[in-house]
Structures are given as C-alpha cells and as structure tokens.
Amino acid sequence: MVARGELWWGETPDEKGRPFLVVSRDAANDVMQRVLVAPVTRRVRGVPSELPVGGGEGLPHESVASFDNIRPFPKSMLVRRLGIIASGRRHLICAVAAATLDC
C-alpha cells in the first residue's frame, strides 16, 4: 500500500533505482496498478516545480521532488518505503503541482 506524500525507492529493469515521491490521490492509489510519482534528485534548480525533501523525510541528502518529471510508475516496483512528508507540509504537494501546471 502506498500513500500520497510517501517517499519510496523505485526500481525498474531499464533504469537505475532512485527515490520517488507519490503524488497521486489515495483513492486512486488503492485501486490502480500504477501511481503518479515525482522523481527525487539532488540537482536543485530552485524552480517553483520542485518540492524540497531531505533528512526530515527519511532521505540521506537534501534533495527535491521534480514535478516537471511526474510520471506513472508501477506500484510493484516501489520496493522500499523511505519516509513521508510531514502532515504540515503535505499541502505543498498541491501548491507545487499548481505551479508546475501554471494554474
């Protein structure tokens, strides 16, 4: 079971493993085989489409979730839960998504 705001380690046969932030809504996460994720990177560009994440969320380095690269990802390939964004910061998922889509 995955939930919005959780950080997971994801692995596919074609790519190097990396952390992802789950951004899709929980109602969809429960029934879909794929969830929407934002890849996490240490390359910080300082743009509104990035959500800062780091030690407070269970990561070893200060990083960002890149909403410019949101994509569907198979739940079966999310292999290890790393952490979660604190409840007081979860509203930022919607704020960064809105900034990414220029809404």
N, CA, C and O atoms as a Tinker XYZ file with bonds, in Angstrom:
   412  protein
     1  N      0.844000   -1.187000    0.000000    73     2
     2  CA     0.000000    0.000000    0.000000    64     1     3
     3  C      0.885000    1.244000    0.000000    63     2     4     5
     4  O      1.780000    1.380000    0.834000    81     3
     5  N      0.633000    2.125000   -0.918000    73     3     6
     6  CA     1.366000    3.392000   -0.979000    64     5     7
     7  C      0.385000    4.530000   -0.758000    63     6     8     9
     8  O     -0.807000    4.387000   -1.027000    81     7
     9  N      0.881000    5.652000   -0.270000    73     7    10
    10  CA     0.017000    6.790000    0.031000    64     9    11
    11  C      0.664000    8.082000   -0.460000    63    10    12    13
    12  O      1.886000    8.184000   -0.570000    81    11
    13  N     -0.176000    9.052000   -0.748000    73    11    14
    14  CA     0.297000   10.364000   -1.167000    64    13    15
    15  C      1.211000   10.939000   -0.085000    63    14    16    17
    16  O      0.918000   10.874000    1.109000    81    15
    17  N      2.316000   11.498000   -0.540000    73    15    18
    18  CA     3.263000   12.112000    0.379000    64    17    19
    19  C      4.363000   11.190000    0.865000    63    18    20    21
    20  O      5.292000   11.629000    1.543000    81    19
    21  N      4.263000    9.897000    0.516000    73    19    22
    22  CA     5.311000    8.963000    0.915000    64    21    23
    23  C      6.453000    8.988000   -0.096000    63    22    24    25
    24  O      6.245000    9.225000   -1.286000    81    23
    25  N      7.646000    8.743000    0.395000    73    23    26
    26  CA     8.828000    8.601000   -0.449000    64    25    27
    27  C      9.193000    7.129000   -0.500000    63    26    28    29
    28  O      9.296000    6.461000    0.529000    81    27
    29  N      9.385000    6.635000   -1.714000    73    27    30
    30  CA     9.679000    5.222000   -1.944000    64    29    31
    31  C     10.901000    5.083000   -2.819000    63    30    32    33
    32  O     11.177000    5.939000   -3.660000    81    31
    33  N     11.635000    3.998000   -2.618000    73    31    34
    34  CA    12.706000    3.616000   -3.532000    64    33    35
    35  C     12.063000    2.811000   -4.649000    63    34    36    37
    36  O     11.381000    1.819000   -4.395000    81    35
    37  N     12.281000    3.236000   -5.878000    73    35    38
    38  CA    11.705000    2.546000   -7.028000    64    37    39
    39  C     12.785000    1.970000   -7.917000    63    38    40    41
    40  O     13.826000    2.590000   -8.134000    81    39
    41  N     12.525000    0.764000   -8.436000    73    39    42
    42  CA    13.469000    0.097000   -9.331000    64    41    43
    43  C     12.723000   -0.486000  -10.516000    63    42    44    45
    44  O     11.683000   -1.127000  -10.361000    81    43
    45  N     13.272000   -0.252000  -11.710000    73    43    46
    46  CA    12.744000   -0.875000  -12.922000    64    45    47
    47  C     13.882000   -1.617000  -13.594000    63    46    48    49
    48  O     15.049000   -1.319000  -13.340000    81    47
    49  N     13.561000   -2.586000  -14.455000    73    47    50
    50  CA    14.622000   -3.316000  -15.147000    64    49    51
    51  C     15.473000   -2.430000  -16.062000    63    50    52    53
    52  O     16.627000   -2.752000  -16.347000    81    51
    53  N     14.898000   -1.312000  -16.520000    73    51    54
    54  CA    15.576000   -0.466000  -17.507000    64    53    55
    55  C     16.286000    0.749000  -16.927000    63    54    56    57
    56  O     16.987000    1.455000  -17.652000    81    55
    57  N     16.114000    1.007000  -15.626000    73    55    58
    58  CA    16.663000    2.222000  -15.037000    64    57    59
    59  C     17.367000    1.926000  -13.723000    63    58    60    61
    60  O     17.096000    0.923000  -13.063000    81    59
    61  N     18.267000    2.814000  -13.365000    73    59    62
    62  CA    18.899000    2.757000  -12.058000    64    61    63
    63  C     17.856000    3.120000  -10.997000    63    62    64    65
    64  O     17.020000    3.992000  -11.233000    81    63
    65  N     17.892000    2.470000   -9.845000    73    63    66
    66  CA    16.942000    2.777000   -8.776000    64    65    67
    67  C     17.106000    4.198000   -8.271000    63    66    68    69
    68  O     18.190000    4.777000   -8.324000    81    67
    69  N     15.996000    4.748000   -7.775000    73    67    70
    70  CA    16.008000    6.113000   -7.251000    64    69    71
    71  C     14.807000    6.325000   -6.354000    63    70    72    73
    72  O     13.867000    5.531000   -6.391000    81    71
    73  N     14.815000    7.380000   -5.545000    73    71    74
    74  CA    13.641000    7.694000   -4.733000    64    73    75
    75  C     12.582000    8.430000   -5.555000    63    74    76    77
    76  O     12.885000    9.170000   -6.491000    81    75
    77  N     11.338000    8.194000   -5.167000    73    75    78
    78  CA    10.190000    8.858000   -5.788000    64    77    79
    79  C      9.241000    9.344000   -4.695000    63    78    80    81
    80  O      9.112000    8.722000   -3.642000    81    79
    81  N      8.585000   10.460000   -4.966000    73    79    82
    82  CA     7.526000   10.970000   -4.107000    64    81    83
    83  C      6.196000   10.614000   -4.745000    63    82    84    85
    84  O      5.960000   10.940000   -5.908000    81    83
    85  N      5.320000    9.946000   -3.995000    73    83    86
    86  CA     3.988000    9.604000   -4.501000    64    85    87
    87  C      3.117000   10.855000   -4.431000    63    86    88    89
    88  O      2.965000   11.453000   -3.366000    81    87
    89  N      2.547000   11.247000   -5.571000    73    87    90
    90  CA     1.735000   12.465000   -5.621000    64    89    91
    91  C      0.283000   12.203000   -5.993000    63    90    92    93
    92  O     -0.551000   13.096000   -5.850000    81    91
    93  N     -0.041000   11.015000   -6.461000    73    91    94
    94  CA    -1.434000   10.726000   -6.832000    64    93    95
    95  C     -2.302000   10.593000   -5.583000    63    94    96    97
    96  O     -1.808000   10.327000   -4.487000    81    95
    97  N     -3.587000   10.781000   -5.774000    73    95    98
    98  CA    -4.526000   10.758000   -4.642000    64    97    99
    99  C     -4.706000    9.336000   -4.124000    63    98   100   101
   100  O     -4.624000    8.366000   -4.878000    81    99
   101  N     -4.953000    9.236000   -2.821000    73    99   102
   102  CA    -5.030000    7.929000   -2.171000    64   101   103
   103  C     -6.159000    7.057000   -2.709000    63   102   104   105
   104  O     -6.018000    5.835000   -2.763000    81   103
   105  N     -7.272000    7.660000   -3.106000    73   103   106
   106  CA    -8.370000    6.854000   -3.656000    64   105   107
   107  C     -7.915000    6.120000   -4.918000    63   106   108   109
   108  O     -8.310000    4.978000   -5.149000    81   107
   109  N     -7.095000    6.767000   -5.726000    73   107   110
   110  CA    -6.555000    6.115000   -6.923000    64   109   111
   111  C     -5.453000    5.131000   -6.554000    63   110   112   113
   112  O     -5.353000    4.054000   -7.142000    81   111
   113  N     -4.629000    5.502000   -5.583000    73   111   114
   114  CA    -3.521000    4.635000   -5.176000    64   113   115
   115  C     -4.010000    3.268000   -4.716000    63   114   116   117
   116  O     -3.326000    2.263000   -4.911000    81   115
   117  N     -5.180000    3.228000   -4.111000    73   115   118
   118  CA    -5.731000    1.975000   -3.595000    64   117   119
   119  C     -6.128000    1.004000   -4.706000    63   118   120   121
   120  O     -6.056000   -0.210000   -4.511000    81   119
   121  N     -6.547000    1.514000   -5.867000    73   119   122
   122  CA    -7.118000    0.638000   -6.885000    64   121   123
   123  C     -6.300000    0.541000   -8.181000    63   122   124   125
   124  O     -6.491000   -0.392000   -8.961000    81   123
   125  N     -5.418000    1.469000   -8.407000    73   123   126
   126  CA    -4.643000    1.481000   -9.647000    64   125   127
   127  C     -3.368000    0.645000   -9.505000    63   126   128   129
   128  O     -2.819000    0.517000   -8.411000    81   127
   129  N     -2.909000    0.082000  -10.613000    73   127   130
   130  CA    -1.640000   -0.659000  -10.612000    64   129   131
   131  C     -0.437000    0.279000  -10.716000    63   130   132   133
   132  O      0.681000   -0.081000  -10.347000    81   131
   133  N     -0.686000    1.480000  -11.222000    73   131   134
   134  CA     0.366000    2.496000  -11.319000    64   133   135
   135  C     -0.058000    3.716000  -10.517000    63   134   136   137
   136  O     -1.245000    4.025000  -10.414000    81   135
   137  N      0.918000    4.401000   -9.952000    73   135   138
   138  CA     0.665000    5.631000   -9.217000    64   137   139
   139  C      1.488000    6.745000   -9.853000    63   138   140   141
   140  O      2.494000    6.486000  -10.514000    81   139
   141  N      1.057000    7.981000   -9.649000    73   139   142
   142  CA     1.837000    9.112000  -10.141000    64   141   143
   143  C      2.932000    9.433000   -9.138000    63   142   144   145
   144  O      2.684000    9.571000   -7.940000    81   143
   145  N      4.148000    9.548000   -9.654000    73   143   146
   146  CA     5.288000    9.851000   -8.795000    64   145   147
   147  C      6.093000   10.998000   -9.387000    63   146   148   149
   148  O      6.101000   11.225000  -10.597000    81   147
   149  N      6.768000   11.710000   -8.496000    73   147   150
   150  CA     7.744000   12.718000   -8.898000    64   149   151
   151  C      9.117000   12.186000   -8.515000    63   150   152   153
   152  O      9.350000   11.882000   -7.345000    81   151
   153  N     10.031000   12.065000   -9.475000    73   151   154
   154  CA    11.367000   11.577000   -9.140000    64   153   155
   155  C     12.100000   12.560000   -8.234000    63   154   156   157
   156  O     11.941000   13.775000   -8.350000    81   155
   157  N     12.894000   12.016000   -7.343000    73   155   158
   158  CA    13.667000   12.830000   -6.406000    64   157   159
   159  C     15.104000   12.895000   -6.901000    63   158   160   161
   160  O     15.689000   11.886000   -7.297000    81   159
   161  N     15.658000   14.099000   -6.871000    73   159   162
   162  CA    17.021000   14.324000   -7.349000    64   161   163
   163  C     17.751000   15.277000   -6.407000    63   162   164   165
   164  O     17.133000   16.086000   -5.714000    81   163
   165  N     19.064000   15.167000   -6.395000    73   163   166
   166  CA    19.886000   16.111000   -5.622000    64   165   167
   167  C     20.204000   17.355000   -6.443000    63   166   168   169
   168  O     20.761000   18.317000   -5.914000    81   167
   169  N     19.860000   17.350000   -7.715000    73   167   170
   170  CA    20.089000   18.530000   -8.566000    64   169   171
   171  C     18.973000   19.548000   -8.315000    63   170   172   173
   172  O     17.870000   19.416000   -8.844000    81   171
   173  N     19.267000   20.538000   -7.524000    73   171   174
   174  CA    18.300000   21.575000   -7.163000    64   173   175
   175  C     18.448000   22.729000   -8.133000    63   174   176   177
   176  O     19.516000   23.332000   -8.246000    81   175
   177  N     17.358000   23.032000   -8.835000    73   175   178
   178  CA    17.372000   24.135000   -9.809000    64   177   179
   179  C     16.764000   25.403000   -9.233000    63   178   180   181
   180  O     16.941000   26.487000   -9.787000    81   179
   181  N     16.043000   25.269000   -8.118000    73   179   182
   182  CA    15.428000   26.437000   -7.497000    64   181   183
   183  C     14.228000   26.966000   -8.259000    63   182   184   185
   184  O     13.990000   28.173000   -8.279000    81   183
   185  N     13.467000   26.073000   -8.888000    73   183   186
   186  CA    12.287000   26.487000   -9.649000    64   185   187
   187  C     11.023000   26.109000   -8.872000    63   186   188   189
   188  O     11.069000   25.224000   -8.018000    81   187
   189  N      9.894000   26.770000   -9.160000    73   187   190
   190  CA     8.664000   26.504000   -8.417000    64   189   191
   191  C      8.124000   25.084000   -8.564000    63   190   192   193
   192  O      7.272000   24.668000   -7.779000    81   191
   193  N      8.601000   24.335000   -9.554000    73   191   194
   194  CA     8.115000   22.968000   -9.782000    64   193   195
   195  C      8.896000   21.927000   -8.979000    63   194   196   197
   196  O      8.786000   20.731000   -9.248000    81   195
   197  N      9.678000   22.370000   -8.002000    73   195   198
   198  CA    10.426000   21.459000   -7.138000    64   197   199
   199  C      9.915000   21.553000   -5.714000    63   198   200   201
   200  O      9.628000   22.639000   -5.211000    81   199
   201  N      9.806000   20.392000   -5.068000    73   199   202
   202  CA     9.425000   20.327000   -3.661000    64   201   203
   203  C     10.641000   19.842000   -2.873000    63   202   204   205
   204  O     11.074000   18.704000   -3.054000    81   203
   205  N     11.200000   20.688000   -1.999000    73   203   206
   206  CA    12.358000   20.262000   -1.216000    64   205   207
   207  C     12.014000   19.099000   -0.277000    63   206   208   209
   208  O     10.983000   19.115000    0.397000    81   207
   209  N     12.882000   18.105000   -0.245000    73   207   210
   210  CA    12.768000   16.951000    0.657000    64   209   211
   211  C     14.173000   16.613000    1.130000    63   210   212   213
   212  O     15.161000   16.960000    0.483000    81   211
   213  N     14.249000   15.937000    2.261000    73   211   214
   214  CA    15.578000   15.599000    2.769000    64   213   215
   215  C     15.518000   14.739000    4.013000    63   214   216   217
   216  O     14.702000   13.824000    4.113000    81   215
   217  N     16.389000   15.041000    4.958000    73   215   218
   218  CA    16.514000   14.245000    6.168000    64   217   219
   219  C     15.227000   14.142000    6.963000    63   218   220   221
   220  O     14.949000   13.094000    7.548000    81   219
   221  N     14.440000   15.196000    6.999000    73   219   222
   222  CA    13.162000   15.168000    7.717000    64   221   223
   223  C     12.169000   14.191000    7.126000    63   222   224   225
   224  O     11.217000   13.785000    7.793000    81   223
   225  N     12.386000   13.815000    5.886000    73   223   226
   226  CA    11.501000   12.862000    5.205000    64   225   227
   227  C     12.149000   11.488000    5.039000    63   226   228   229
   228  O     11.597000   10.626000    4.355000    81   227
   229  N     13.298000   11.276000    5.647000    73   227   230
   230  CA    13.928000    9.960000    5.588000    64   229   231
   231  C     14.970000    9.779000    4.506000    63   230   232   233
   232  O     15.399000    8.657000    4.240000    81   231
   233  N     15.386000   10.877000    3.873000    73   231   234
   234  CA    16.404000   10.785000    2.827000    64   233   235
   235  C     17.781000   11.142000    3.389000    63   234   236   237
   236  O     17.871000   11.934000    4.327000    81   235
   237  N     18.853000   10.572000    2.833000    73   235   238
   238  CA    20.193000   10.865000    3.355000    64   237   239
   239  C     20.746000   12.216000    2.901000    63   238   240   241
   240  O     21.703000   12.714000    3.495000    81   239
   241  N     20.162000   12.821000    1.857000    73   239   242
   242  CA    20.672000   14.080000    1.306000    64   241   243
   243  C     19.513000   15.043000    1.085000    63   242   244   245
   244  O     18.380000   14.628000    0.838000    81   243
   245  N     19.813000   16.327000    1.178000    73   243   246
   246  CA    18.831000   17.330000    0.799000    64   245   247
   247  C     18.621000   17.212000   -0.704000    63   246   248   249
   248  O     19.578000   17.178000   -1.476000    81   247
   249  N     17.370000   17.152000   -1.102000    73   247   250
   250  CA    17.007000   16.881000   -2.497000    64   249   251
   251  C     15.733000   17.630000   -2.833000    63   250   252   253
   252  O     15.216000   18.399000   -2.023000    81   251
   253  N     15.233000   17.398000   -4.033000    73   251   254
   254  CA    13.927000   17.924000   -4.442000    64   253   255
   255  C     13.169000   16.845000   -5.206000    63   254   256   257
   256  O     13.764000   16.000000   -5.875000    81   255
   257  N     11.848000   16.890000   -5.093000    73   255   258
   258  CA    10.976000   16.087000   -5.954000    64   257   259
   259  C     10.665000   16.966000   -7.158000    63   258   260   261
   260  O     10.159000   18.078000   -7.007000    81   259
   261  N     10.969000   16.467000   -8.349000    73   259   262
   262  CA    10.816000   17.237000   -9.580000    64   261   263
   263  C      9.441000   16.988000  -10.190000    63   262   264   265
   264  O      9.203000   15.944000  -10.797000    81   263
   265  N      8.543000   17.948000  -10.025000    73   263   266
   266  CA     7.196000   17.816000  -10.569000    64   265   267
   267  C      7.170000   18.027000  -12.083000    63   266   268   269
   268  O      6.167000   17.718000  -12.727000    81   267
   269  N      8.239000   18.542000  -12.655000    73   267   270
   270  CA     8.321000   18.647000  -14.117000    64   269   271
   271  C      8.463000   17.274000  -14.757000    63   270   272   273
   272  O      8.287000   17.126000  -15.966000    81   271
   273  N      8.778000   16.278000  -13.953000    73   271   274
   274  CA     9.002000   14.927000  -14.468000    64   273   275
   275  C      8.046000   13.897000  -13.866000    63   274   276   277
   276  O      8.382000   12.717000  -13.771000    81   275
   277  N      6.860000   14.342000  -13.461000    73   275   278
   278  CA     5.853000   13.418000  -12.922000    64   277   279
   279  C      5.534000   12.356000  -13.965000    63   278   280   281
   280  O      5.448000   12.640000  -15.159000    81   279
   281  N      5.360000   11.126000  -13.488000    73   279   282
   282  CA     5.047000   10.034000  -14.405000    64   281   283
   283  C      4.328000    8.910000  -13.671000    63   282   284   285
   284  O      4.430000    8.794000  -12.450000    81   283
   285  N      3.596000    8.079000  -14.421000    73   283   286
   286  CA     3.008000    6.886000  -13.802000    64   285   287
   287  C      4.111000    5.865000  -13.542000    63   286   288   289
   288  O      5.044000    5.727000  -14.332000    81   287
   289  N      3.992000    5.156000  -12.428000    73   287   290
   290  CA     5.020000    4.195000  -12.040000    64   289   291
   291  C      4.330000    2.981000  -11.434000    63   290   292   293
   292  O      3.422000    3.144000  -10.619000    81   291
   293  N      4.733000    1.764000  -11.806000    73   291   294
   294  CA     4.088000    0.568000  -11.258000    64   293   295
   295  C      4.302000    0.456000   -9.751000    63   294   296   297
   296  O      5.431000    0.542000   -9.269000    81   295
   297  N      3.216000    0.265000   -9.016000    73   295   298
   298  CA     3.339000    0.102000   -7.562000    64   297   299
   299  C      4.238000   -1.073000   -7.213000    63   298   300   301
   300  O      4.952000   -1.034000   -6.210000    81   299
   301  N      4.210000   -2.108000   -8.025000    73   299   302
   302  CA     5.005000   -3.306000   -7.741000    64   301   303
   303  C      6.508000   -3.032000   -7.793000    63   302   304   305
   304  O      7.300000   -3.831000   -7.292000    81   303
   305  N      6.906000   -1.911000   -8.393000    73   303   306
   306  CA     8.326000   -1.583000   -8.498000    64   305   307
   307  C      8.767000   -0.555000   -7.462000    63   306   308   309
   308  O      9.924000   -0.136000   -7.439000    81   307
   309  N      7.825000   -0.154000   -6.603000    73   307   310
   310  CA     8.191000    0.653000   -5.440000    64   309   311
   311  C      8.551000   -0.353000   -4.350000    63   310   312   313
   312  O      7.670000   -0.975000   -3.757000    81   311
   313  N      9.833000   -0.509000   -4.093000    73   311   314
   314  CA    10.301000   -1.658000   -3.317000    64   313   315
   315  C     10.544000   -1.392000   -1.839000    63   314   316   317
   316  O     10.534000   -2.325000   -1.036000    81   315
   317  N     10.765000   -0.119000   -1.462000    73   315   318
   318  CA    11.056000    0.160000   -0.059000    64   317   319
   319  C     10.602000    1.574000    0.296000    63   318   320   321
   320  O     10.977000    2.548000   -0.357000    81   319
   321  N      9.791000    1.660000    1.342000    73   319   322
   322  CA     9.334000    2.976000    1.815000    64   321   323
   323  C     10.484000    3.646000    2.549000    63   322   324   325
   324  O     11.088000    3.064000    3.449000    81   323
   325  N     10.777000    4.883000    2.151000    73   323   326
   326  CA    11.884000    5.630000    2.745000    64   325   327
   327  C     11.431000    6.586000    3.824000    63   326   328   329
   328  O     12.155000    6.819000    4.792000    81   327
   329  N     10.249000    7.140000    3.673000    73   327   330
   330  CA     9.762000    8.126000    4.618000    64   329   331
   331  C      8.484000    8.769000    4.117000    63   330   332   333
   332  O      7.828000    8.268000    3.204000    81   331
   333  N      8.145000    9.894000    4.738000    73   331   334
   334  CA     6.901000   10.590000    4.393000    64   333   335
   335  C      7.072000   12.080000    4.658000    63   334   336   337
   336  O      7.815000   12.485000    5.552000    81   335
   337  N      6.385000   12.872000    3.880000    73   335   338
   338  CA     6.356000   14.311000    4.112000    64   337   339
   339  C      5.447000   14.571000    5.313000    63   338   340   341
   340  O      4.348000   14.023000    5.397000    81   339
   341  N      5.905000   15.396000    6.227000    73   339   342
   342  CA     5.134000   15.711000    7.434000    64   341   343
   343  C      3.768000   16.271000    7.059000    63   342   344   345
   344  O      3.623000   16.981000    6.064000    81   343
   345  N      2.779000   15.940000    7.867000    73   343   346
   346  CA     1.400000   16.363000    7.559000    64   345   347
   347  C      1.290000   17.876000    7.390000    63   346   348   349
   348  O      0.478000   18.342000    6.591000    81   347
   349  N      2.078000   18.644000    8.116000    73   347   350
   350  CA     2.047000   20.100000    7.994000    64   349   351
   351  C      2.644000   20.627000    6.700000    63   350   352   353
   352  O      2.522000   21.815000    6.399000    81   351
   353  N      3.292000   19.750000    5.927000    73   351   354
   354  CA     3.893000   20.150000    4.650000    64   353   355
   355  C      3.196000   19.522000    3.446000    63   354   356   357
   356  O      3.535000   19.840000    2.306000    81   355
   357  N      2.235000   18.641000    3.679000    73   355   358
   358  CA     1.623000   17.926000    2.548000    64   357   359
   359  C      0.853000   18.842000    1.605000    63   358   360   361
   360  O      0.705000   18.534000    0.423000    81   359
   361  N      0.368000   19.952000    2.115000    73   359   362
   362  CA    -0.325000   20.899000    1.235000    64   361   363
   363  C      0.598000   21.407000    0.125000    63   362   364   365
   364  O      0.128000   21.863000   -0.918000    81   363
   365  N      1.904000   21.328000    0.350000    73   363   366
   366  CA     2.863000   21.791000   -0.654000    64   365   367
   367  C      2.831000   20.932000   -1.911000    63   366   368   369
   368  O      3.209000   21.398000   -2.985000    81   367
   369  N      2.386000   19.685000   -1.792000    73   367   370
   370  CA     2.258000   18.830000   -2.979000    64   369   371
   371  C      1.315000   19.492000   -3.981000    63   370   372   373
   372  O      1.626000   19.581000   -5.169000    81   371
   373  N      0.166000   19.956000   -3.499000    73   371   374
   374  CA    -0.799000   20.621000   -4.389000    64   373   375
   375  C     -0.275000   21.975000   -4.868000    63   374   376   377
   376  O     -0.488000   22.350000   -6.021000    81   375
   377  N      0.402000   22.704000   -3.994000    73   375   378
   378  CA     0.933000   24.017000   -4.381000    64   377   379
   379  C      1.993000   23.875000   -5.472000    63   378   380   381
   380  O      1.997000   24.644000   -6.433000    81   379
   381  N      2.886000   22.906000   -5.332000    73   379   382
   382  CA     3.926000   22.713000   -6.346000    64   381   383
   383  C      3.313000   22.171000   -7.635000    63   382   384   385
   384  O      3.741000   22.547000   -8.726000    81   383
   385  N      2.313000   21.290000   -7.522000    73   383   386
   386  CA     1.633000   20.794000   -8.723000    64   385   387
   387  C      0.974000   21.949000   -9.470000    63   386   388   389
   388  O      1.045000   22.007000  -10.697000    81   387
   389  N      0.340000   22.859000   -8.753000    73   387   390
   390  CA    -0.301000   24.012000   -9.395000    64   389   391
   391  C      0.740000   24.904000  -10.065000    63   390   392   393
   392  O      0.511000   25.400000  -11.168000    81   391
   393  N      1.876000   25.112000   -9.412000    73   391   394
   394  CA     2.940000   25.920000  -10.005000    64   393   395
   395  C      3.502000   25.251000  -11.259000    63   394   396   397
   396  O      3.823000   25.922000  -12.240000    81   395
   397  N      3.615000   23.938000  -11.218000    73   395   398
   398  CA     4.141000   23.186000  -12.356000    64   397   399
   399  C      3.228000   23.326000  -13.567000    63   398   400   401
   400  O      3.694000   23.476000  -14.696000    81   399
   401  N      1.926000   23.274000  -13.319000    73   399   402
   402  CA     0.944000   23.353000  -14.405000    64   401   403
   403  C      0.534000   24.777000  -14.729000    63   402   404   405
   404  O     -0.301000   25.008000  -15.603000    81   403
   405  N      1.132000   25.745000  -14.012000    73   403   406
   406  CA     0.832000   27.168000  -14.201000    64   405   407
   407  C     -0.665000   27.437000  -14.039000    63   406   408   409
   408  O     -1.282000   28.112000  -14.862000    81   407
   409  N     -1.235000   26.893000  -12.957000    73   407   410
   410  CA    -2.669000   27.055000  -12.656000    64   409   411
   411  C     -2.896000   28.200000  -11.681000    63   410   412
   412  O     -4.036000   28.483000  -11.315000    81   411
